[in-house]
Amino acid sequence: GEAPILAHAACDFVRAMTYPGTAIVRQIVTRVGRSSVEMSITIEKKGEAGVTYATGRTVLVWYDYAAGKSLPWPDRVRQAIT
């Protein structure tokens, strides 16, 4: 029935990460709307704190799959993300 759906994703690669390496991905909620949540993303390499390899942004929307439209975030989900 209802669940989040990815509405937007963007990534800017700042530098190449070489193998072997472990990516550290951080997502931070930057905005909570009626039916959407925006997050900023940074990717660093383990052992290189503060060195950014990529930045990005995603938008998730609470979605009613049967109706094919967005809905307001349920209270239980909104509380978990704020």
C-alpha positions as CSV (number, residue, x, y, z in Angstrom):
1,G,0.0,0.0,0.0
2,E,2.0,3.0,1.3
3,A,5.7,3.5,1.6
4,P,8.5,6.0,0.7
5,I,9.5,6.3,-2.9
6,L,12.7,7.9,-4.3
7,A,11.6,11.1,-6.1
8,H,15.0,12.6,-6.8
9,A,18.7,11.6,-6.5
10,A,21.8,13.6,-7.4
11,C,25.5,13.0,-6.8
12,D,28.5,15.1,-7.6
13,F,31.8,13.1,-7.5
14,V,34.6,15.3,-6.2
15,R,37.5,12.9,-6.4
16,A,38.1,9.3,-7.4
17,M,38.0,6.7,-4.7
18,T,40.5,3.9,-5.4
19,Y,40.3,0.2,-4.5
20,P,40.8,-1.0,-1.8
21,G,38.7,1.4,0.2
22,T,35.6,1.6,2.4
23,A,33.2,4.4,1.7
24,I,31.6,6.2,4.7
25,V,28.2,7.5,3.6
26,R,26.4,10.1,5.8
27,Q,22.9,11.2,5.2
28,I,21.4,14.2,7.0
29,V,17.8,15.2,6.9
30,T,17.7,18.8,5.8
31,R,14.0,19.4,5.3
32,V,10.8,17.6,6.2
33,G,7.8,18.6,4.2
34,R,4.2,17.5,4.2
35,S,4.8,14.5,2.0
36,S,8.6,14.7,1.2
37,V,11.9,14.6,3.0
38,E,15.1,16.0,1.7
39,M,18.5,14.7,2.7
40,S,22.1,15.8,2.0
41,I,24.7,13.1,1.4
42,T,28.5,13.1,1.8
43,I,30.8,10.3,1.0
44,E,34.3,10.0,2.6
45,K,36.8,7.2,2.6
46,K,37.5,5.3,5.8
47,G,40.7,6.6,7.4
48,E,40.5,9.9,5.6
49,A,38.2,11.9,7.8
50,G,37.2,15.2,6.4
51,V,38.2,14.4,2.8
52,T,35.0,14.5,0.7
53,Y,34.8,12.1,-2.3
54,A,31.2,12.9,-3.3
55,T,28.2,15.0,-2.3
56,G,24.6,14.5,-3.1
57,R,21.0,15.2,-2.4
58,T,17.9,12.9,-2.3
59,V,14.2,13.5,-1.9
60,L,11.9,10.8,-0.6
61,V,8.1,11.0,-0.9
62,W,5.5,9.1,1.1
63,Y,3.6,7.4,-1.6
64,D,0.3,5.5,-2.1
65,Y,1.1,2.9,-4.7
66,A,-2.5,1.9,-5.4
67,A,-3.7,5.5,-5.9
68,G,-0.5,6.6,-7.6
69,K,-0.1,9.8,-5.6
70,S,1.8,11.2,-2.6
71,L,0.3,11.4,0.9
72,P,1.3,13.2,4.0
73,W,3.9,11.4,6.1
74,P,2.2,9.2,8.8
75,D,2.8,10.6,12.3
76,R,4.9,7.5,13.4
77,V,7.3,8.0,10.4
78,R,7.5,11.8,10.8
79,Q,8.4,11.4,14.4
80,A,11.2,8.9,13.5
81,I,12.8,11.2,10.9
82,T,12.6,14.5,12.8
